Amino acid sequence: MPELPEVETIIRGLARRVINRRIAGVEFHEPRTVVGDPAQAVERLLGQTIRGIRRHGKYIVFDLQKGRKESCLVVHLRMSGNFVLDGEPGPHTRAIVELEGGPTMVFHDIRKFGRWQVSDDLPARLLQLGPEPLEISESEFVKQLRGRRAMAKALLLNQEFLRGLGNIYADESLFRARIHPRAITSRIGVKRAARLHRAIQEVLTDAIAQGGSTINNYVNSEGGQGYFQLSTAVYGKTGEECTVCAAPILRIIVASRSTHYCGRCQRP
């Protein structure tokens, strides 16, 4: 699933070419892609001008305006969704948006789990998500982390705790902070909690700089791949030597997700 760095990369690519463009045409090739009636969504989108594009956790939010009326288009990529500007439509194309004067936004989604929703305001479920990992202060993060009793990895994946953090970057952050994925958060000391806060922001910043991670089919808005997967320390490295201590990287299941860590660097 595209996580925060992948979504941020897509948004930055789209923003350079779609801001202040008017929507001239909309096609939905898969009705399930749309929350609600696809025909009504098309009607609402036609003639809208894209005034802005932003990320809310793992969601892409297009800020729209028609006349004096403002609304938004919220897109969740889910497992395999991606936007490619002026991409070639194919068997996995679920939506096409033509912009006046170009470009064309082509939405591909192999698994058909991606969802689009046209709304007057942000949907209520988005307002229930936690703070942005790159924006939360160290003091607030430490307070919230130590105020919960949960396994560290499970809490980092909880979108009501932090929005946008996913499996790859949770594993990498815990490794950099030297915290075991099953450590109980209420027992993590203030200094270690602060170290985790720094690690999360460093990992996400590094990943964004490398265009995210292409593990399966993720591509950016120009159809290019990300490269962070080439520099992960633990994620997907089961059995390989830790780059710090040479102990083998281990794999366990936490919160129903594959979890990678070093048993020597990240002791319980």
C-alpha positions in Angstrom: 0.0 0.0 0.0 1.3 3.5 -0.8 2.3 5.1 2.5 3.0 8.7 3.4 6.2 9.1 1.4 4.7 7.6 -1.8 1.5 9.8 -1.5 3.6 12.9 -0.8 5.7 12.1 -3.9 2.6 11.7 -6.1 1.2 15.0 -4.8 4.3 17.0 -5.5 4.4 15.6 -9.0 0.8 16.3 -9.7 0.9 19.8 -8.1 3.5 21.0 -10.6 1.1 20.4 -13.5 -2.6 20.4 -12.3 -3.0 23.4 -10.1 -5.4 26.0 -11.5 -6.4 23.6 -14.3 -10.2 23.2 -15.0 -11.6 19.7 -15.3 -12.9 19.3 -18.8 -13.7 15.6 -18.8 -14.2 12.7 -16.4 -14.6 8.9 -17.1 -15.0 6.2 -14.5 -14.2 2.7 -15.9 -14.9 1.0 -12.6 -18.1 2.1 -10.7 -16.7 0.8 -7.4 -14.0 3.4 -7.5 -16.5 6.1 -6.7 -18.1 6.5 -3.3 -21.7 7.1 -4.2 -23.2 7.5 -7.7 -20.5 7.7 -10.5 -22.8 9.8 -12.7 -23.3 12.3 -9.9 -19.6 12.4 -9.2 -18.9 13.2 -12.9 -21.5 16.0 -12.9 -20.0 17.5 -9.8 -16.4 17.3 -11.1 -17.0 18.8 -14.5 -16.1 22.4 -14.7 -14.3 22.4 -11.3 -10.9 24.2 -11.1 -8.2 22.5 -9.0 -7.1 25.2 -6.7 -4.8 23.0 -4.6 -3.7 19.5 -3.8 -2.6 18.3 -0.4 -2.0 15.1 1.6 -4.0 14.1 4.7 -2.3 11.0 6.0 -2.4 8.5 3.1 -5.3 10.4 1.4 -4.9 12.8 -1.6 -7.2 15.9 -1.3 -7.9 18.0 -4.4 -9.3 21.4 -3.4 -11.9 22.4 -6.0 -13.7 25.5 -6.9 -16.5 26.3 -9.4 -17.7 29.9 -9.3 -17.8 30.8 -5.6 -18.5 27.2 -4.5 -15.7 25.2 -3.0 -15.6 21.4 -2.6 -13.0 18.7 -2.6 -12.1 15.4 -4.2 -10.7 12.9 -1.8 -8.7 9.9 -3.2 -7.5 6.9 -1.2 -5.0 4.9 -3.2 -5.4 1.8 -1.0 -3.4 -1.2 -2.1 -2.4 -0.5 -5.7 -3.8 2.9 -6.9 -1.6 5.4 -8.7 -1.9 8.5 -10.9 0.1 8.8 -14.0 0.0 12.1 -15.9 -0.7 11.6 -19.6 -0.4 7.8 -19.0 -1.7 5.3 -21.5 -5.1 3.8 -20.5 -4.9 0.0 -20.0 -6.8 -2.9 -18.5 -6.3 -1.6 -14.9 -7.4 2.0 -15.6 -10.3 2.9 -13.3 -10.6 6.7 -14.0 -9.5 9.4 -16.4 -9.6 13.1 -15.7 -9.0 15.5 -18.6 -7.8 18.9 -17.7 -8.3 21.9 -19.9 -5.0 22.6 -21.7 -3.7 19.3 -20.4 -2.5 17.1 -18.8 -4.7 14.1 -18.4 -4.7 12.3 -15.1 -5.0 8.5 -15.5 -5.8 6.5 -12.4 -4.7 2.8 -12.5 -5.6 0.4 -9.8 -4.9 -3.3 -10.2 -6.7 -4.4 -7.0 -9.8 -2.1 -7.5 -9.6 -1.0 -3.8 -8.9 2.7 -4.5 -11.7 5.1 -3.7 -12.7 8.5 -4.9 -15.2 10.8 -3.1 -16.5 14.2 -4.0 -17.5 16.1 -0.9 -18.3 19.7 0.2 -15.8 19.2 3.1 -13.3 16.6 4.3 -15.3 13.4 5.2 -15.8 12.8 8.9 -13.5 9.7 8.9 -10.5 11.9 7.8 -11.1 14.2 10.7 -10.8 11.3 13.1 -7.2 10.6 12.0 -4.3 11.4 14.2 -1.7 14.2 13.6 0.8 14.3 10.8 4.1 12.5 11.8 6.2 15.3 10.2 4.3 18.0 12.1 3.7 16.7 15.6 6.1 18.2 18.1 8.5 16.0 20.1 6.8 16.8 23.4 3.3 16.0 22.2 4.5 12.8 20.5 6.3 11.6 23.7 3.2 12.4 25.8 0.8 10.6 23.5 3.1 7.6 23.1 3.7 7.1 26.8 0.1 7.7 27.5 -0.9 4.5 25.6 -0.4 0.9 26.6 0.2 -0.9 23.3 3.0 -2.6 21.4 5.1 0.0 19.7 4.7 -1.3 16.2 0.9 -1.7 16.6 0.6 1.9 17.8 2.6 3.3 15.0 0.3 1.6 12.5 -2.8 3.0 14.3 -4.0 5.9 12.0 -5.8 7.5 14.9 -2.4 7.9 16.7 -0.4 9.1 13.7 -1.8 9.4 10.2 0.1 8.2 7.2 2.7 5.9 8.8 2.7 2.4 7.4 4.5 -0.9 7.7 7.8 -0.1 5.9 8.5 3.1 7.7 7.3 1.9 11.1 9.9 -0.9 10.9 12.7 1.4 9.8 11.8 4.0 12.5 11.8 1.5 15.3 15.2 0.1 14.1 16.8 3.6 14.0 15.4 4.3 17.5 16.6 0.9 18.7 13.1 0.0 20.1 11.7 -3.5 19.9 8.4 -3.7 17.9 6.7 -5.4 20.8 7.9 -2.9 23.4 5.0 -1.6 25.5 4.7 2.1 24.8 3.8 3.2 28.3 7.1 1.7 29.5 9.3 3.5 26.9 11.3 6.2 28.7 11.2 9.9 27.7 14.6 9.9 26.0 13.8 6.7 24.0 10.4 8.1 23.0 12.1 11.3 21.8 14.6 9.3 19.8 11.7 7.5 18.1 10.1 10.8 17.2 13.3 11.9 15.6 13.7 8.6 13.8 10.2 8.7 12.3 10.8 12.2 10.9 14.2 11.3 9.6 13.0 8.1 7.9 10.0 9.8 6.3 12.1 12.7 5.1 14.7 10.3 3.6 12.0 8.3 1.9 10.4 11.3 0.4 13.8 12.5 -0.9 14.1 9.1 -2.6 10.6 9.2 -4.1 9.2 6.6 -1.8 9.5 2.8 -2.1 8.6 0.7 -5.0 7.9 -2.7 -3.5 5.2 -4.0 -5.9 3.6 -1.7 -8.4 4.0 1.8 -7.0 5.0 4.5 -9.5 5.0 8.3 -9.2 3.0 10.7 -11.3 5.5 10.5 -14.1 5.5 6.7 -14.1 8.9 6.4 -12.3 9.8 4.2 -9.4 10.9 5.1 -5.9 14.3 4.1 -4.5 14.0 4.0 -0.7 13.6 0.2 -0.8 17.2 0.0 -1.8 18.4 1.5 1.4 16.1 -0.1 4.1 17.9 -1.5 7.1 15.4 -4.1 8.2 12.3 -4.1 6.1 12.3 -7.1 3.8 15.7 -8.1 5.0 14.8 -11.4 6.9 17.9 -13.5 7.5 20.3 -10.8 6.2 23.0 -9.4 8.5 22.2 -6.2 10.5 24.2 -3.3 9.1 25.1 -2.3 12.7 25.9 -5.5 14.5 25.8 -8.3 11.9 23.1 -10.2 13.7 20.4 -11.7 11.5 17.3 -9.7 10.8 14.2 -11.4 12.2 10.6 -11.4 11.1 7.6 -11.7 13.4 3.9 -10.7 13.1 2.7 -7.7 15.0 -0.9 -6.3 14.6 -1.3 -8.9 11.8 1.6 -7.3 9.8 5.0 -8.7 8.9 7.5 -7.0 11.1 11.2 -6.9 10.6 13.8 -6.0 13.3 17.3 -6.8 14.7 17.1 -9.0 17.8 20.4 -7.6 19.1 20.0 -3.9 18.4 16.3 -3.8 19.4 16.1 -5.7 22.6 12.7 -6.0 24.4 
